[in-house]
Amino acid sequence: MTDANPQVVRLFGGPGSGKTTALLDRVEELLSEDEVDVRDILVVSYTRAAAAEIRERLAERLDINPRTLKGNVCTMHAKAYELLNLSRGDVVGESDKEEFCDDFGLDFEDEYEGSRRRSARSTTLGNKVIATSQWLQRTRRDVADWYDVPFQWNEEEVRLPPEIDDNAQTGNKYTPTWPGDDDRLDVPEAIRAWRQHKGDNELTGFADMLERVKQRSLLPNVDYLIIDEFQDITTLQYDVYEEWKPHMTKILIAGDDDQVVYAWQGADPDLLLDEDVDVDEILPNSYRLPSSILNVVNREVRHIDKRQEKDLNPRKEGGEVLPMLNPSMLDLVREIRRTVDEDEGTVMVLFRARYQMFQFMDEFIGEGIPFTCLTDQRMWTDRLTEYVRGVEALDADEPLSVLEGRRLADMLADSAFGTGERDDLFDELDDIDEASEEEDLAEIQIDPDVIRDHAPFAPDPRAAADMLRKVTNFQERTVEAYFRGDYEGMATDAVRLGTIHSAKGREADHVFVGTDLTEKVVEQMAAQAEQNDIHVPGDEEFTKHTDPIPTLTDNERRVFYVGMSRARERLVLMENLVDGAPTLPVDVLLENEPQPDSPEELLLEAQEPLPAP
């Protein structure tokens, strides 16, 4: 580690341009230098999933176990957790938030709700207060700036600032006062109480971790720093980066300012665009998008004034972009089924919010097509897939992997069907793992009797869904559909469902994007429009109840850019799909305001190259 001016390289990579591959190439270039070891390099990614992918790909290149890279390829929060030497009990959990809200008299919605179904977060007052506190920390703002958060507050519930609320008087230089009979919530008071609650109970939130790392000048013991998805970092994360920067020899920051999906968490693309760097590199090719789809997404994103032009070359000429106007969920289900039956390509269906995805699942589960969820509502990925494969192997009296055995043990541990504790089974699987020279648990084979000896009530296919624990009701229903319907034996990853956020970094041949928003998103856009004096077409007031939506903020435009740019062959934009959701029309998506032309005409024109500026 040095105290010098590091060389800083900024790498821009548009959708499908091979940014992660380029990033890994740079790691290998560093490792080719004399006396540089992988332990001298820290690769930071914004999400755990992205960090895990980079670890896997880098480990494959270096022919090492991915677990050995965990401390050198991680999120910034994971590195902060390590530097602060925290334990799991030190970190704020849902129960801590609920306890505070109960004590303070605030409504709070837990992360989990009803029948093991994970719901979208509501905008209850307790959730809003805690989210606002976190947002203020991430954006490095004072509690007094609480009203700048991209929410619209209910004036019947919340005491508004004196410059807005005529009933508030300024008690002193810093503190407004209200009449004694005013029972509305004082938001700054609630935020300070929440922070006091964390301190009294020695709890650390994610933003608190980064604040302490900066305050204590805690540094990673490396000479080379690579930060992926730099456009998604917050001001607080940038401050940590600035703290680490002078102690590095070389730095690479990589990202795409057009692909910001975490603005609601405080992400600021200007941090990428305005960073002082020594070298700029722009990857020239999209290995994903054909010309028609590339032209459409370029037209969609061009309304953002401050951005880095990428001028990507398409993967090939052609592709297709179509509207799907006023479809029902059943219409969409039938179109997905038709696509799967007639085409061997992959399908991705994307929504703006999780609850919208759930509406689709209700129609889709019984259609005889297995699917994977890209969010943490996983249907066929990871442990659930391995559980299914384990049940199949036991039923066929065939060997199964140690990993499948672990998943069976884990999923059945809390079963009410008499399987009991699985400690002895876990111990035996650990012994088999240690005795094997294989590092990948999926490659270590065991006899099915190993499971039967310790879990005599292990399920057959008919009981596989009934004995599941630690899963959502959607997962339980999909396992039931697999073993009792038409799913069995079919590929489980041909159709993938998720939110636009969860699709980042992924792709599919056919991508269906629902343009409907949520009231919460519209509320945030309305607040941003008001704060930034953005012109909104029409005479009516822009609120969370506005429908259809007359304009898009830059933040939302970037989100849809991410969703639309996942498509390798065909992009379908679904307008007015979700019952009760505010509709974002295709013309506003493409042109930023209502247009006289039909969506079909607009999309046909949009598939042609934009005229030169």
C-alpha positions as CSV (number, residue, x, y, z in Angstrom):
1,M,0.0,0.0,0.0
2,T,1.4,3.4,-1.0
3,D,0.8,7.0,-0.3
4,A,0.9,8.4,-3.8
5,N,-1.2,9.7,-6.7
6,P,-2.6,6.6,-8.3
7,Q,-3.2,6.2,-11.9
8,V,-7.0,6.2,-12.4
9,V,-8.6,4.6,-15.5
10,R,-12.3,5.0,-16.2
11,L,-13.9,2.3,-18.3
12,F,-17.4,2.9,-19.9
13,G,-19.2,-0.2,-21.0
14,G,-22.7,0.0,-22.6
15,P,-25.2,-2.9,-22.4
16,G,-23.7,-6.2,-23.6
17,S,-20.3,-4.6,-24.3
18,G,-18.3,-7.2,-22.3
19,K,-17.5,-4.9,-19.3
20,T,-17.0,-7.7,-16.8
21,T,-14.8,-9.6,-19.3
22,A,-12.7,-6.4,-19.8
23,L,-12.5,-6.0,-16.0
24,L,-11.2,-9.5,-15.6
25,D,-8.7,-8.9,-18.4
26,R,-7.4,-6.0,-16.4
27,V,-7.0,-8.2,-13.3
28,E,-5.0,-10.7,-15.2
29,E,-2.8,-7.9,-16.7
30,L,-2.1,-6.8,-13.1
31,L,-1.2,-10.3,-12.1
32,S,1.2,-10.6,-14.9
33,E,3.3,-7.8,-13.4
34,D,6.3,-8.8,-11.2
35,E,5.5,-9.6,-7.6
36,V,1.7,-8.8,-7.9
37,D,-0.5,-11.4,-6.2
38,V,-4.3,-11.7,-6.2
39,R,-4.2,-10.7,-2.6
40,D,-2.8,-7.3,-3.7
41,I,-6.0,-6.5,-5.6
42,L,-9.5,-5.6,-4.3
43,V,-12.4,-5.8,-6.7
44,V,-15.6,-4.1,-5.4
45,S,-19.0,-4.6,-7.0
46,Y,-22.3,-3.0,-6.0
47,T,-24.3,-6.2,-5.3
48,R,-23.5,-9.5,-3.7
49,A,-24.8,-11.3,-6.8
50,A,-22.4,-9.3,-9.1
51,A,-19.5,-9.9,-6.7
52,A,-20.2,-13.6,-6.7
53,E,-20.3,-13.8,-10.5
54,I,-16.9,-12.0,-10.7
55,R,-15.5,-14.3,-8.1
56,E,-16.6,-17.4,-10.0
57,R,-15.3,-16.1,-13.4
58,L,-12.0,-15.0,-11.9
59,A,-11.5,-18.2,-10.0
60,E,-12.1,-20.1,-13.3
61,R,-9.4,-18.1,-15.0
62,L,-6.9,-18.5,-12.2
63,D,-7.9,-22.2,-11.6
64,I,-8.5,-21.6,-7.9
65,N,-11.4,-22.1,-5.5
66,P,-13.8,-19.1,-5.6
67,R,-13.9,-19.2,-1.8
68,T,-10.3,-18.0,-1.6
69,L,-11.3,-14.8,-3.4
70,K,-14.1,-13.8,-1.0
71,G,-12.0,-11.1,0.8
72,N,-10.7,-9.7,-2.5
73,V,-13.9,-9.7,-4.6
74,C,-16.8,-8.4,-2.6
75,T,-19.2,-5.5,-2.0
76,M,-18.0,-2.4,-0.2
77,H,-20.3,-3.2,2.7
78,A,-18.8,-6.7,3.0
79,K,-15.3,-5.1,3.1
80,A,-16.5,-2.6,5.7
81,Y,-18.0,-5.5,7.7
82,E,-14.6,-7.2,7.6
83,L,-12.5,-4.1,8.5
84,L,-14.8,-3.3,11.4
85,N,-14.7,-7.0,12.6
86,L,-18.4,-7.1,13.1
87,S,-20.6,-10.1,13.8
88,R,-24.1,-10.9,12.5
89,G,-25.7,-9.8,15.8
90,D,-24.2,-6.4,15.4
91,V,-26.1,-5.6,12.2
92,V,-29.6,-4.1,12.2
93,G,-32.3,-6.6,11.3
94,E,-36.0,-6.4,10.7
95,S,-36.9,-7.2,14.3
96,D,-34.8,-4.3,15.5
97,K,-36.7,-1.9,13.1
98,E,-40.0,-3.3,14.3
99,E,-39.1,-3.0,17.9
100,F,-38.1,0.7,17.5
101,C,-41.3,1.4,15.6
102,D,-43.5,-0.3,18.2
103,D,-41.8,1.7,21.0
104,F,-42.1,5.0,19.0
105,G,-45.7,4.4,18.0
106,L,-45.1,4.0,14.2
107,D,-46.6,1.6,11.8
108,F,-44.1,-0.8,10.3
109,E,-44.3,-3.5,7.6
110,D,-42.0,-6.4,8.1
111,E,-40.0,-7.8,5.1
112,Y,-42.1,-11.0,5.3
113,E,-45.8,-11.0,5.2
114,G,-48.4,-13.8,5.1
115,S,-47.8,-17.4,4.3
116,R,-44.1,-17.1,3.6
117,R,-44.8,-14.8,0.7
118,R,-42.3,-12.0,0.5
119,S,-44.1,-8.8,-0.3
120,A,-43.1,-5.5,-1.8
121,R,-42.4,-2.9,0.9
122,S,-45.2,-0.5,1.6
123,T,-44.9,3.2,2.3
124,T,-46.0,2.9,6.0
125,L,-44.7,5.7,8.1
126,G,-42.2,3.6,10.1
127,N,-40.6,2.2,6.9
128,K,-40.5,5.7,5.4
129,V,-38.7,7.2,8.5
130,I,-36.1,4.5,8.5
131,A,-35.6,4.6,4.7
132,T,-35.2,8.4,5.0
133,S,-32.6,8.1,7.7
134,Q,-30.6,5.7,5.5
135,W,-31.0,7.9,2.4
136,L,-29.7,10.9,4.3
137,Q,-26.7,8.9,5.4
138,R,-26.0,7.6,1.9
139,T,-26.3,11.0,0.3
140,R,-24.3,12.7,3.2
141,R,-27.0,15.1,4.1
142,D,-28.1,16.4,7.5
143,V,-31.3,15.4,9.2
144,A,-32.6,18.9,8.5
145,D,-32.6,18.0,4.8
146,W,-35.2,15.2,5.4
147,Y,-37.8,16.8,3.1
148,D,-35.4,16.5,0.1
149,V,-35.9,12.7,0.2
150,P,-37.7,11.5,-3.0
151,F,-41.0,10.9,-1.2
152,Q,-44.2,12.8,-1.0
153,W,-45.2,13.0,2.6
154,N,-48.9,12.9,3.8
155,E,-49.4,16.3,5.3
156,E,-52.2,14.9,7.6
157,E,-49.6,12.5,9.2
158,V,-46.4,14.5,9.1
159,R,-45.3,17.9,10.3
160,L,-43.9,19.7,7.3
161,P,-41.0,22.2,7.3
162,P,-41.8,25.8,8.3
163,E,-41.2,27.1,4.8
164,I,-44.1,24.8,3.6
165,D,-46.3,24.5,6.7
166,D,-47.8,27.8,7.8
167,N,-48.7,26.3,11.2
168,A,-45.1,25.7,12.1
169,Q,-43.1,28.4,13.8
170,T,-39.4,28.6,14.2
171,G,-38.6,27.9,17.8
172,N,-34.9,28.7,17.4
173,K,-32.4,28.8,14.6
174,Y,-32.7,25.1,14.0
175,T,-35.9,23.7,15.4
176,P,-39.5,24.4,14.2
177,T,-42.3,24.2,16.7
178,W,-45.9,23.4,16.3
179,P,-49.0,24.1,18.4
180,G,-49.3,21.8,21.4
181,D,-52.4,20.0,20.1
182,D,-50.7,19.1,16.8
183,D,-50.3,15.2,16.9
184,R,-48.6,14.9,13.5
185,L,-45.3,13.2,13.4
186,D,-42.1,15.2,13.7
187,V,-40.0,13.3,11.1
188,P,-36.5,14.8,12.2
189,E,-37.3,13.8,15.8
190,A,-38.2,10.2,14.7
191,I,-35.0,10.0,12.6
192,R,-32.9,11.1,15.6
193,A,-34.7,8.6,17.8
194,W,-34.0,5.8,15.4
195,R,-30.3,6.6,15.4
196,Q,-30.3,6.8,19.1
197,H,-32.0,3.4,19.3
198,K,-29.2,1.9,17.2
199,G,-26.6,3.5,19.4
200,D,-28.3,2.4,22.7
201,N,-28.5,-1.2,21.4
202,E,-25.1,-1.3,19.7
203,L,-26.6,-1.9,16.3
204,T,-24.9,-1.1,13.0
205,G,-26.7,-0.4,9.8
206,F,-25.2,-0.7,6.3
207,A,-24.7,3.1,6.0
208,D,-23.2,3.2,9.6
209,M,-20.5,0.7,8.5
210,L,-19.3,2.9,5.7
211,E,-19.4,6.0,7.9
212,R,-17.2,4.3,10.5
213,V,-14.7,3.0,7.9
214,K,-14.3,6.6,6.7
215,Q,-14.2,8.1,10.2
216,R,-11.5,5.7,11.3
217,S,-9.6,5.7,8.0
218,L,-9.7,1.9,7.8
219,L,-7.9,0.8,4.7
220,P,-7.9,-2.5,2.8
221,N,-4.5,-4.1,2.6
222,V,-4.1,-3.9,-1.2
223,D,-2.3,-1.8,-3.8
224,Y,-4.8,-2.1,-6.7
225,L,-8.5,-1.1,-6.5
226,I,-11.1,-2.0,-9.1
227,I,-14.7,-0.8,-8.6
228,D,-17.4,-2.2,-10.9
229,E,-20.8,-0.5,-11.4
230,F,-19.3,2.8,-10.3
231,Q,-22.5,4.6,-11.5
232,D,-24.5,3.0,-8.7
233,I,-22.3,4.1,-5.8
234,T,-23.7,6.7,-3.3
235,T,-22.0,9.8,-2.0
236,L,-21.1,7.9,1.1
237,Q,-19.5,5.1,-0.8
238,Y,-17.6,7.7,-2.9
239,D,-16.3,9.2,0.3
240,V,-14.9,5.8,1.3
241,Y,-13.4,5.5,-2.1
242,E,-11.8,8.9,-1.7
243,E,-10.3,7.7,1.6
244,W,-8.8,4.6,0.0
245,K,-7.7,6.3,-3.2
246,P,-4.4,8.0,-2.1
247,H,-3.1,4.7,-0.8
248,M,-3.4,2.8,-4.1
249,T,-1.0,2.3,-7.0
250,K,-3.6,1.9,-9.7
251,I,-7.4,2.2,-9.8
252,L,-9.9,1.1,-12.4
253,I,-13.5,2.4,-12.1
254,A,-16.0,0.8,-14.5
255,G,-19.6,1.5,-15.2
256,D,-22.3,2.9,-17.5
257,D,-23.9,6.2,-16.4
258,D,-27.0,5.2,-18.5
259,Q,-27.6,2.0,-16.4
260,V,-28.4,3.4,-12.9
261,V,-31.0,1.4,-11.2
262,Y,-30.4,2.3,-7.5
263,A,-31.1,6.1,-7.6
264,W,-33.7,5.5,-4.9
265,Q,-30.9,4.4,-2.6
266,G,-28.9,7.5,-3.4
267,A,-26.9,6.4,-6.4
268,D,-25.5,9.3,-8.4
269,P,-24.2,8.8,-11.9
270,D,-22.4,12.2,-11.8
271,L,-19.9,10.6,-9.5
272,L,-18.8,8.5,-12.4
273,L,-19.1,11.2,-15.0
274,D,-17.3,13.9,-13.0
275,E,-14.4,11.8,-11.5
276,D,-11.0,13.2,-12.3
277,V,-9.2,10.4,-14.2
278,D,-6.0,9.9,-16.2
279,V,-7.4,7.7,-18.9
280,D,-10.8,7.2,-20.4
281,E,-11.8,4.0,-22.3
282,I,-15.1,3.2,-24.0
283,L,-15.9,-0.3,-25.1
284,P,-17.0,-0.1,-28.7
285,N,-19.2,-3.1,-29.4
286,S,-22.4,-4.6,-28.0
287,Y,-22.2,-8.4,-28.1
288,R,-25.9,-8.5,-27.2
289,L,-28.1,-6.0,-29.0
290,P,-29.1,-6.2,-32.7
291,S,-29.4,-3.0,-34.6
292,S,-33.2,-2.5,-34.3
293,I,-33.2,-3.0,-30.5
294,L,-30.0,-0.9,-30.1
295,N,-31.6,2.0,-32.0
296,V,-34.8,1.9,-29.9
297,V,-32.9,1.9,-26.6
298,N,-30.6,4.7,-27.9
299,R,-33.8,6.7,-28.7
300,E,-35.2,6.1,-25.2
301,V,-32.1,7.2,-23.3
302,R,-31.2,10.2,-25.5
303,H,-33.5,12.5,-23.4
304,I,-30.9,12.5,-20.6
305,D,-28.9,15.7,-21.1
306,K,-25.8,14.7,-19.0
307,R,-24.4,11.4,-20.2
308,Q,-21.5,9.7,-21.9
309,E,-22.3,8.8,-25.5
310,K,-21.2,5.1,-26.1
311,D,-21.9,4.9,-29.9
312,L,-22.0,1.1,-29.7
313,N,-21.8,-1.2,-32.8
314,P,-24.7,-3.7,-32.9
315,R,-24.2,-7.5,-32.6
316,K,-25.9,-7.9,-36.0
317,E,-28.4,-6.2,-38.2
318,G,-32.1,-6.8,-37.5
319,G,-33.9,-7.7,-34.3
320,E,-37.6,-6.8,-33.5
321,V,-39.3,-4.4,-31.2
322,L,-43.1,-4.7,-30.8
323,P,-45.8,-3.1,-28.5
324,M,-48.3,-5.2,-26.6
325,L,-51.2,-2.8,-25.8
326,N,-53.7,-3.4,-23.0
327,P,-53.0,-7.1,-22.6
328,S,-54.4,-9.2,-19.8
329,M,-52.1,-11.4,-17.7
330,L,-53.7,-14.3,-19.4
331,D,-52.8,-12.8,-22.8
332,L,-49.2,-12.5,-21.7
333,V,-49.1,-16.1,-20.3
334,R,-50.4,-17.4,-23.7
335,E,-47.8,-15.3,-25.6
336,I,-45.0,-16.7,-23.4
337,R,-46.3,-20.2,-23.9
338,R,-46.4,-19.7,-27.7
339,T,-42.8,-18.3,-27.7
340,V,-41.5,-21.3,-25.7
341,D,-43.3,-23.8,-28.0
342,E,-42.2,-22.2,-31.2
343,D,-38.7,-21.0,-30.3
344,E,-35.7,-22.6,-28.6
345,G,-34.5,-19.3,-27.3
346,T,-34.7,-18.0,-23.7
347,V,-37.4,-15.7,-22.4
348,M,-37.3,-12.9,-19.8
349,V,-40.3,-11.2,-18.4
350,L,-39.6,-8.0,-16.4
351,F,-41.8,-5.8,-14.2
352,R,-41.2,-2.5,-12.4
353,A,-42.1,-4.0,-9.0
354,R,-42.3,-7.4,-7.4
355,Y,-46.0,-7.4,-6.7
356,Q,-46.6,-7.0,-10.4
357,M,-44.5,-10.2,-10.9
358,F,-46.7,-12.0,-8.4
359,Q,-49.8,-11.2,-10.4
360,F,-48.2,-12.9,-13.4
361,M,-47.1,-15.9,-11.4
362,D,-50.7,-16.6,-10.3
363,E,-51.7,-17.1,-13.9
364,F,-48.4,-18.7,-15.0
365,I,-47.8,-21.5,-12.5
366,G,-50.4,-23.9,-13.8
367,E,-49.4,-23.5,-17.5
368,G,-46.9,-26.3,-17.6
369,I,-43.8,-24.2,-18.1
370,P,-41.2,-24.1,-15.3
371,F,-39.6,-20.8,-14.6
372,T,-36.8,-19.1,-12.6
373,C,-37.2,-15.9,-10.7
374,L,-34.3,-13.5,-10.9
375,T,-35.1,-11.9,-7.6
376,D,-34.7,-13.5,-4.2
377,Q,-38.2,-15.1,-4.9
378,R,-36.3,-18.0,-6.5
379,M,-38.3,-20.7,-8.0
380,W,-35.8,-23.1,-9.5
381,T,-32.5,-21.7,-8.7
382,D,-29.9,-22.7,-6.1
383,R,-31.3,-24.7,-3.1
384,L,-34.7,-25.3,-4.6
385,T,-33.4,-26.8,-7.8
386,E,-31.0,-29.0,-5.9
387,Y,-33.9,-30.1,-3.6
388,V,-35.9,-31.1,-6.6
389,R,-33.0,-33.0,-8.2
390,G,-32.3,-34.7,-4.9
391,V,-35.9,-35.9,-4.6
392,E,-35.7,-37.2,-8.2
393,A,-32.5,-39.1,-7.5
394,L,-33.9,-40.7,-4.4
395,D,-37.0,-41.8,-6.2
396,A,-35.0,-43.3,-9.0
397,D,-32.6,-44.9,-6.5
398,E,-29.7,-43.2,-8.2
399,P,-26.6,-41.4,-6.7
400,L,-27.0,-37.8,-5.8
401,S,-24.5,-35.1,-5.0
402,V,-23.4,-33.9,-1.6
403,L,-24.9,-30.5,-2.5
404,E,-28.3,-32.1,-3.3
405,G,-28.0,-34.0,0.0
406,R,-27.3,-30.8,1.9
407,R,-30.3,-29.1,0.3
408,L,-32.6,-32.0,1.2
409,A,-31.4,-31.9,4.8
410,D,-31.8,-28.1,5.0
411,M,-35.3,-28.1,3.4
412,L,-36.5,-30.9,5.6
413,A,-35.0,-29.8,8.9
414,D,-38.1,-28.1,10.1
415,S,-40.6,-30.4,8.5
416,A,-43.7,-31.5,10.4
417,F,-43.6,-34.9,8.8
418,G,-41.3,-36.6,11.2
419,T,-37.9,-36.1,9.7
420,G,-36.6,-34.4,12.8
421,E,-33.2,-32.8,13.2
422,R,-30.7,-33.4,10.4
423,D,-27.4,-32.8,12.4
424,D,-26.2,-36.4,11.9
425,L,-26.8,-36.1,8.2
426,F,-25.0,-32.8,7.9
427,D,-22.1,-34.3,9.9
428,E,-21.8,-37.3,7.5
429,L,-22.0,-35.1,4.4
430,D,-19.2,-33.0,5.9
431,D,-17.1,-36.1,6.5
432,I,-17.7,-37.2,2.9
433,D,-16.7,-33.7,1.7
434,E,-13.5,-33.6,3.7
435,A,-12.5,-37.1,2.5
436,S,-13.0,-36.1,-1.2
437,E,-10.4,-34.4,-3.3
438,E,-13.2,-32.5,-5.2
439,E,-13.8,-28.9,-4.1
440,D,-17.2,-28.6,-5.8
441,L,-19.9,-30.2,-3.7
442,A,-22.0,-30.7,-6.8
443,E,-19.3,-33.1,-8.2
444,I,-19.1,-35.4,-5.1
445,Q,-21.5,-38.4,-5.5
446,I,-23.1,-40.2,-2.6
447,D,-25.3,-43.3,-2.4
448,P,-29.0,-42.6,-1.9
449,D,-28.9,-44.8,1.3
450,V,-26.8,-42.1,2.9
451,I,-29.9,-40.0,2.9
452,R,-32.4,-42.8,3.8
453,D,-30.3,-43.9,6.8
454,H,-30.6,-40.4,8.4
455,A,-33.9,-39.2,6.9
456,P,-36.2,-42.3,6.7
457,F,-39.2,-40.0,5.9
458,A,-37.5,-38.2,3.0
459,P,-40.2,-37.4,0.5
460,D,-41.1,-39.1,-2.7
461,P,-42.2,-36.8,-5.6
462,R,-45.8,-36.8,-4.5
463,A,-44.9,-35.4,-1.1
464,A,-42.1,-33.1,-2.2
465,A,-44.1,-29.9,-2.1
466,D,-45.9,-30.8,1.2
467,M,-42.7,-31.3,3.1
468,L,-41.0,-28.1,2.0
469,R,-40.0,-25.5,4.6
470,K,-38.3,-22.1,4.5
471,V,-39.8,-21.3,1.1
472,T,-42.5,-19.0,-0.2
473,N,-46.0,-20.3,-1.2
474,F,-45.1,-19.6,-4.8
475,Q,-42.1,-21.9,-4.6
476,E,-44.2,-24.6,-2.9
477,R,-46.8,-24.4,-5.7
478,T,-44.1,-24.6,-8.4
479,V,-42.6,-27.8,-6.9
480,E,-46.1,-29.2,-6.7
481,A,-46.7,-28.3,-10.4
482,Y,-43.3,-29.9,-11.3
483,F,-44.1,-33.3,-9.7
484,R,-47.8,-33.4,-10.2
485,G,-48.2,-31.5,-13.5
486,D,-46.4,-31.1,-16.7
487,Y,-43.1,-29.5,-15.5
488,E,-41.2,-32.7,-14.7
489,G,-38.2,-33.3,-16.9
490,M,-38.3,-29.8,-18.5
491,A,-35.6,-27.2,-18.4
492,T,-36.1,-24.9,-15.5
493,D,-34.3,-21.8,-16.9
494,A,-35.9,-21.2,-20.3
495,V,-38.3,-18.6,-18.8
496,R,-37.0,-16.1,-16.2
497,L,-39.2,-13.6,-14.3
498,G,-38.0,-10.6,-12.3
499,T,-38.0,-6.9,-11.7
500,I,-36.0,-4.7,-14.0
501,H,-33.5,-4.2,-11.2
502,S,-32.9,-8.0,-10.9
503,A,-32.2,-8.3,-14.6
504,K,-29.2,-6.1,-14.7
505,G,-26.2,-7.9,-16.1
506,R,-28.4,-10.6,-17.6
507,E,-29.9,-11.2,-21.1
508,A,-32.4,-13.3,-23.0
509,D,-33.4,-13.8,-26.6
510,H,-37.0,-12.6,-26.0
511,V,-37.6,-9.9,-23.4
512,F,-41.0,-8.7,-22.3
513,V,-41.0,-5.4,-20.3
514,G,-44.1,-4.1,-18.5
515,T,-44.1,-0.3,-18.6
516,D,-46.5,0.1,-15.7
517,L,-45.2,1.9,-12.7
518,T,-46.2,1.9,-9.0
519,E,-47.7,4.7,-7.0
520,K,-44.5,4.8,-4.9
521,V,-42.4,5.3,-8.1
522,V,-44.7,8.0,-9.4
523,E,-44.6,9.6,-6.0
524,Q,-40.8,9.8,-6.2
525,M,-40.9,11.2,-9.7
526,A,-43.5,13.8,-8.7
527,A,-41.3,14.9,-5.8
528,Q,-38.2,15.1,-8.1
529,A,-40.2,17.0,-10.7
530,E,-41.2,19.5,-8.1
531,Q,-37.8,19.8,-6.5
532,N,-36.0,20.2,-9.8
533,D,-38.7,22.4,-11.5
534,I,-39.2,19.9,-14.3
535,H,-41.9,20.7,-16.8
536,V,-44.7,18.2,-16.7
537,P,-47.1,18.2,-19.7
538,G,-50.8,18.7,-18.9
539,D,-52.7,20.9,-16.6
540,E,-53.4,18.5,-13.8
541,E,-51.2,18.2,-10.7
542,F,-48.5,15.5,-10.9
543,T,-49.0,13.2,-7.9
544,K,-48.7,9.5,-7.2
545,H,-52.3,9.1,-8.5
546,T,-51.6,10.6,-11.9
547,D,-52.5,8.1,-14.6
548,P,-51.3,7.8,-17.4
549,I,-47.9,9.1,-16.6
550,P,-47.1,12.2,-18.8
551,T,-43.3,12.3,-18.4
552,L,-40.2,10.4,-17.1
553,T,-37.4,11.6,-14.8
554,D,-33.9,10.7,-15.7
555,N,-33.7,8.1,-12.9
556,E,-36.7,6.2,-14.2
557,R,-35.5,6.5,-17.8
558,R,-32.3,4.8,-16.8
559,V,-34.2,2.0,-15.1
560,F,-36.2,1.2,-18.3
561,Y,-33.1,1.5,-20.4
562,V,-31.6,-1.3,-18.4
563,G,-34.8,-3.5,-18.8
564,M,-35.1,-2.9,-22.6
565,S,-31.4,-3.5,-23.3
566,R,-31.6,-7.1,-22.1
567,A,-33.0,-8.4,-25.4
568,R,-30.9,-10.3,-27.9
569,E,-33.5,-10.9,-30.6
570,R,-37.0,-9.5,-29.7
571,L,-38.2,-6.8,-27.3
572,V,-41.9,-6.5,-26.4
573,L,-43.1,-3.4,-24.5
574,M,-46.3,-4.1,-22.6
575,E,-48.4,-1.1,-21.9
576,N,-51.3,-1.1,-19.4
577,L,-50.8,-4.7,-18.3
578,V,-51.0,-4.5,-14.5
579,D,-54.4,-3.9,-12.9
580,G,-54.5,-0.8,-10.8
581,A,-51.0,0.4,-11.7
582,P,-50.2,3.8,-13.1
583,T,-49.6,3.4,-16.9
584,L,-46.5,4.6,-18.6
585,P,-47.4,4.9,-22.3
586,V,-44.9,3.8,-24.9
587,D,-44.9,7.3,-26.5
588,V,-43.8,8.9,-23.2
589,L,-41.2,6.2,-22.8
590,L,-39.7,6.9,-26.2
591,E,-40.4,10.7,-26.6
592,N,-40.8,11.9,-23.0
593,E,-44.3,13.3,-23.6
594,P,-47.5,12.2,-25.3
595,Q,-47.5,11.9,-29.1
596,P,-50.2,11.8,-31.7
597,D,-48.7,8.7,-33.5
598,S,-49.6,5.2,-32.5
599,P,-47.2,3.0,-30.5
600,E,-46.8,0.8,-33.5
601,E,-45.8,3.8,-35.7
602,L,-43.4,5.2,-33.0
603,L,-41.6,1.8,-32.5
604,L,-41.3,1.3,-36.3
605,E,-39.6,4.7,-36.6
606,A,-37.5,4.2,-33.5
607,Q,-35.9,1.0,-35.0
608,E,-34.1,3.2,-37.5
609,P,-30.9,4.9,-36.6
610,L,-31.1,8.3,-34.9
611,P,-30.1,11.2,-37.2
612,A,-26.7,12.6,-36.6
613,P,-26.7,15.5,-34.1
